[in-house]
């Protein structure tokens, strides 16, 4: 008899209302997530020269050069109006003919598509200035004497100005995009005045984006008529991303890679009892060698072949003893 569908074997075809409303059942947290709770952080502290150049474009507390504690990414996190959770794509290759009539496909390369972020502009247009400064830092203008020039007029009026690209490690920054739940206070704290002291870490998903930089600033349209908020859209390219996740059930919080079974390892194997055990790829060289030596000691010797028995000079071996 053929095996029944998983929907019937697992019992999911019948779910009581209590299981659908109680997020602490055996089915896990089934509360839907919303798309309007997120935070986008650009860590300009990874590139001191870039941060210093951007801070030169700011005023008041935003100006302080490379030694300033002001991080433009922390300030811009308040104005990111639209963001995306990054995706990835596996490019597949194929081999035909290994099995008759079948074409086999396998993963050959992983790609990380660009991400697009949209920011509100302030009345002093600081957002636009930050990203324009970032792209100007990547390909700065050089005037006749090889310097950047002391003002816009010198850069604008120099006929033989040119651009020279910076090295990649000087302008690439790490980013974090975090989507989180609204449950940031406990049941008891909801009855009191909310503050940073009674806030709790909610369920969340964080994408750690590695070595990102802007490649395109979409033109922001201006028009007479009904007033609307001005937004600027930035396209970022990056090398790869890693994820971390938190899950909250009441007062209990679980985090990725925190301890025990939450430590993620693609080389993890399981024993006969279903418990996870580390394989040799997570051991150091000395541990691997010890395991191999112990295996060689306990390994049974293979029986002699007929040719070895006939060629031996030991009469007892020839007699089969």
C-alpha positions as CSV (number, residue, x, y, z in Angstrom):
1,X,0.0,0.0,0.0
2,X,1.3,3.4,-0.9
3,X,2.2,5.8,1.9
4,X,-0.4,8.4,2.7
5,X,0.2,12.1,2.2
6,X,2.0,14.0,4.9
7,X,-1.1,16.1,5.5
8,X,-2.9,13.0,6.8
9,X,0.0,11.3,8.5
10,X,0.9,14.5,10.5
11,X,-2.7,15.3,11.4
12,X,-2.6,18.8,9.9
13,X,-5.8,18.2,8.0
14,X,-7.6,18.7,11.3
15,X,-6.4,21.6,13.5
16,X,-8.5,22.7,16.4
17,X,-9.1,26.5,16.8
18,X,-7.0,26.4,20.0
19,X,-3.9,25.3,18.0
20,X,-4.4,28.1,15.6
21,X,-4.6,30.9,18.2
22,X,-2.2,29.6,20.8
23,X,1.4,30.3,19.5
24,X,3.0,28.0,22.1
25,X,1.5,24.8,20.8
26,X,3.6,22.0,19.3
27,X,3.1,23.5,15.9
28,X,5.4,26.4,16.9
29,X,4.8,30.1,16.6
30,X,2.2,30.6,13.8
31,X,1.5,34.3,14.4
32,X,1.9,36.0,11.0
33,X,4.6,38.6,10.7
34,X,4.0,42.2,9.5
35,X,6.2,44.1,7.0
36,X,6.1,47.5,8.8
37,X,8.5,46.7,11.7
38,X,12.1,46.8,10.6
39,X,15.4,48.6,10.9
40,X,18.2,49.3,8.4
41,X,21.6,50.0,9.7
42,X,24.7,51.0,7.6
43,X,27.8,50.6,9.6
44,X,30.1,53.4,8.4
45,X,32.4,52.7,11.3
46,X,34.0,49.9,9.2
47,X,35.4,52.6,6.9
48,X,36.9,55.5,8.8
49,X,37.9,57.5,5.7
50,X,34.5,57.2,4.2
51,X,32.8,58.1,7.5
52,X,35.0,61.1,7.8
53,X,34.3,62.3,4.3
54,X,30.6,61.9,4.8
55,X,30.7,63.8,8.1
56,X,32.3,66.7,6.3
57,X,29.1,67.1,4.4
58,X,27.0,67.4,7.6
59,X,26.3,70.4,9.8
60,X,25.9,70.8,13.6
61,X,26.5,67.5,15.4
62,X,26.7,65.7,12.1
63,X,30.1,67.2,11.4
64,X,33.2,66.1,13.1
65,X,35.4,64.3,10.6
66,X,36.8,60.8,10.9
67,X,37.3,61.1,14.7
68,X,33.6,62.0,15.3
69,X,31.5,59.5,17.2
70,X,28.6,60.4,15.0
71,X,27.6,57.5,12.7
72,X,25.5,58.6,9.7
73,X,24.0,55.1,9.4
74,X,22.4,55.4,12.9
75,X,20.7,58.6,11.9
76,X,19.6,57.4,8.4
77,X,18.0,54.3,10.0
78,X,15.1,56.6,11.1
79,X,14.3,57.6,7.5
80,X,14.3,54.3,5.6
81,X,10.8,54.1,4.3
82,X,11.1,51.0,2.2
83,X,13.4,48.0,2.4
84,X,13.7,44.4,1.2
85,X,14.9,41.2,2.8
86,X,17.7,40.1,0.6
87,X,17.3,37.0,-1.6
88,X,19.7,34.6,-3.2
89,X,19.8,32.5,-6.3
90,X,21.4,29.2,-7.1
91,X,22.5,28.8,-10.7
92,X,22.2,25.2,-11.9
93,X,24.2,23.3,-14.4
94,X,23.1,20.0,-16.0
95,X,24.6,16.8,-17.2
96,X,22.8,14.7,-19.8
97,X,23.4,11.0,-20.6
98,X,24.6,9.7,-17.2
99,X,21.2,8.0,-16.9
100,X,19.3,6.9,-19.9
101,X,16.6,9.4,-20.8
102,X,17.3,11.6,-17.7
103,X,19.0,15.0,-17.5
104,X,20.5,15.6,-14.0
105,X,20.9,19.1,-12.6
106,X,23.1,20.3,-9.8
107,X,23.9,23.6,-8.0
108,X,27.0,25.3,-9.5
109,X,27.0,28.9,-8.3
110,X,25.2,31.1,-5.8
111,X,24.3,34.7,-6.6
112,X,23.1,37.5,-4.4
113,X,20.9,40.0,-6.2
114,X,21.1,43.7,-5.5
115,X,18.9,45.2,-2.8
116,X,16.9,48.5,-3.1
117,X,16.3,50.8,-0.2
118,X,14.2,53.9,-0.2
119,X,14.8,56.9,2.2
120,X,12.8,60.0,3.1
121,X,14.5,63.3,2.6
122,X,14.7,65.9,5.3
123,X,14.2,69.6,4.7
124,X,18.0,70.0,4.6
125,X,18.4,67.1,2.1
126,X,20.9,65.3,4.3
127,X,20.0,61.9,3.0
128,X,20.8,62.8,-0.6
129,X,24.1,64.4,0.4
130,X,25.2,61.2,2.3
131,X,24.7,58.8,-0.7
132,X,26.1,61.4,-3.2
133,X,29.1,61.7,-0.9
134,X,29.5,57.9,-0.8
135,X,29.5,57.7,-4.6
136,X,31.8,60.7,-4.8
137,X,34.2,59.0,-2.4
138,X,34.3,55.9,-4.6
139,X,35.2,58.0,-7.7
140,X,36.5,61.3,-6.4
141,X,37.0,64.3,-8.7
142,X,40.7,65.4,-9.1
143,X,41.6,68.8,-10.4
144,X,44.8,69.8,-12.2
145,X,47.1,69.6,-9.2
146,X,45.7,66.1,-8.3
147,X,43.7,67.3,-5.2
148,X,40.0,67.3,-4.6
149,X,39.8,71.0,-4.6
150,X,38.7,73.3,-1.7
151,X,35.3,74.2,-3.1
152,X,32.7,73.3,-5.7
153,X,33.6,76.1,-8.0
154,X,37.2,74.8,-8.4
155,X,36.0,71.3,-9.2
156,X,33.3,72.6,-11.5
157,X,35.4,75.1,-13.5
158,X,38.5,73.0,-13.9
159,X,38.6,71.8,-17.6
160,X,41.0,68.9,-17.2
161,X,39.4,67.4,-14.1
162,X,39.4,63.6,-13.9
163,X,38.3,60.8,-11.6
164,X,40.2,57.9,-10.1
165,X,38.5,55.0,-8.3
166,X,39.3,54.1,-4.7
167,X,40.3,50.7,-3.6
168,X,37.3,48.4,-2.7
169,X,38.3,48.0,0.9
170,X,38.1,51.7,1.4
171,X,34.4,52.2,0.5
172,X,32.6,48.8,1.2
173,X,30.6,48.8,4.4
174,X,28.5,46.1,6.2
175,X,24.8,46.5,6.6
176,X,22.1,45.0,8.8
177,X,18.4,44.7,7.9
178,X,16.3,43.5,10.8
179,X,12.6,42.6,10.7
180,X,11.1,42.2,14.1
181,X,7.8,41.6,15.9
182,X,5.8,44.3,17.8
183,X,5.9,42.3,21.0
184,X,8.6,44.4,22.6
185,X,7.1,44.5,26.1
186,X,6.0,41.8,28.5
187,X,2.4,41.2,29.5
188,X,3.0,42.9,32.9
189,X,4.8,45.9,31.3
190,X,1.9,46.6,28.9
191,X,-0.1,47.8,31.8
192,X,2.5,50.3,32.8
193,X,4.3,53.2,31.1
194,X,6.7,51.9,28.4
195,X,10.3,52.8,28.6
196,X,13.7,51.3,27.6
197,X,13.9,49.6,31.0
198,X,10.9,47.3,30.5
199,X,11.5,46.7,26.8
200,X,12.3,43.1,25.7
201,X,14.0,41.7,22.6
202,X,11.2,40.4,20.3
203,X,11.2,37.7,17.7
204,X,13.3,38.9,14.8
205,X,15.3,38.1,11.7
206,X,18.5,39.9,10.9
207,X,20.4,39.8,7.6
208,X,24.1,40.7,8.0
209,X,25.0,42.1,4.6
210,X,28.8,41.9,3.8
211,X,30.7,44.5,1.8
212,X,27.9,46.6,0.4
213,X,28.1,49.9,-1.6
214,X,25.7,51.9,-3.7
215,X,25.7,51.5,-7.4
216,X,22.7,53.6,-8.4
217,X,20.8,56.6,-7.0
218,X,17.4,56.8,-8.7
219,X,16.4,60.4,-9.6
220,X,13.7,61.8,-7.3
221,X,11.0,63.6,-9.3
222,X,9.8,67.1,-8.4
223,X,6.5,68.6,-9.6
224,X,4.1,71.4,-9.0
225,X,0.7,70.5,-7.5
226,X,-0.1,68.6,-4.4
227,X,2.8,68.4,-1.9
228,X,4.2,64.9,-1.4
229,X,7.2,63.6,0.6
230,X,10.4,63.4,-1.4
231,X,12.0,60.0,-1.4
232,X,15.3,58.8,-2.8
233,X,15.9,55.2,-3.9
234,X,19.3,53.6,-3.7
235,X,20.5,50.3,-5.3
236,X,23.2,48.4,-3.3
237,X,25.3,45.6,-4.4
238,X,27.1,43.3,-2.0
239,X,29.1,40.1,-1.8
240,X,27.0,37.8,0.5
241,X,24.9,37.8,3.6
242,X,24.4,35.8,6.8
243,X,21.3,35.5,8.9
244,X,20.5,35.3,12.6
245,X,17.2,34.8,14.2
246,X,15.5,35.3,17.6
247,X,12.3,33.7,18.8
248,X,10.3,34.8,21.9
249,X,7.6,32.8,23.7
250,X,6.5,34.8,26.7
251,X,9.6,35.3,28.9
252,X,11.7,32.8,27.1
253,X,14.1,34.0,24.3
254,X,16.0,31.7,21.9
255,X,18.8,33.0,19.6
256,X,20.7,31.5,16.7
257,X,24.1,30.0,17.5
258,X,23.5,30.8,21.2
259,X,24.2,27.3,22.7
260,X,23.4,23.7,22.4
261,X,21.1,22.6,19.6
262,X,20.8,26.2,18.3
263,X,24.4,26.2,17.0
264,X,24.1,25.9,13.2
265,X,26.5,23.6,11.3
266,X,25.9,22.2,7.8
267,X,28.4,19.4,8.6
268,X,26.2,18.1,11.4
269,X,25.2,14.4,11.4
270,X,22.9,12.4,13.6
271,X,23.3,9.1,15.4
272,X,20.8,6.2,15.5
273,X,18.8,7.9,18.3
274,X,18.2,11.0,16.2
275,X,20.6,13.1,18.3
276,X,22.9,15.5,16.5
277,X,26.6,14.8,16.7
278,X,29.6,16.7,15.1
279,X,31.5,14.9,12.4
280,X,35.3,15.1,11.8
281,X,35.1,18.3,9.8
282,X,34.6,20.3,13.0
283,X,37.6,18.7,14.8
284,X,41.1,20.0,14.7
285,X,43.9,18.0,13.0
286,X,45.1,16.3,16.2
287,X,41.6,15.0,17.0
288,X,41.1,13.7,13.5
289,X,44.4,11.9,13.6
290,X,43.5,10.3,16.9
291,X,40.2,9.1,15.6
292,X,41.9,7.6,12.5
293,X,44.5,5.8,14.6
294,X,41.8,4.3,16.9
295,X,39.9,3.1,13.8
296,X,43.0,1.5,12.4
297,X,43.6,-0.4,15.7
298,X,40.1,-1.8,15.9
299,X,39.8,-2.5,12.2
300,X,39.7,-6.3,11.4
301,X,42.4,-7.7,9.1
302,X,41.1,-9.0,5.8
303,X,41.4,-12.7,5.1
304,X,44.3,-14.0,2.9
305,X,43.6,-14.4,-0.8
306,X,44.3,-17.7,-2.6
307,X,47.3,-16.2,-4.3
308,X,48.8,-15.1,-1.0
309,X,48.2,-18.5,0.6
310,X,50.0,-20.3,-2.3
311,X,52.9,-17.9,-2.3
312,X,53.5,-18.0,1.4
313,X,56.3,-20.1,3.0
314,X,54.3,-20.7,6.2
315,X,53.1,-24.3,6.1
316,X,50.4,-23.6,8.6
317,X,48.9,-20.9,6.4
318,X,48.9,-23.3,3.5
319,X,47.1,-25.9,5.6
320,X,44.4,-23.2,6.3
321,X,45.2,-23.0,10.0
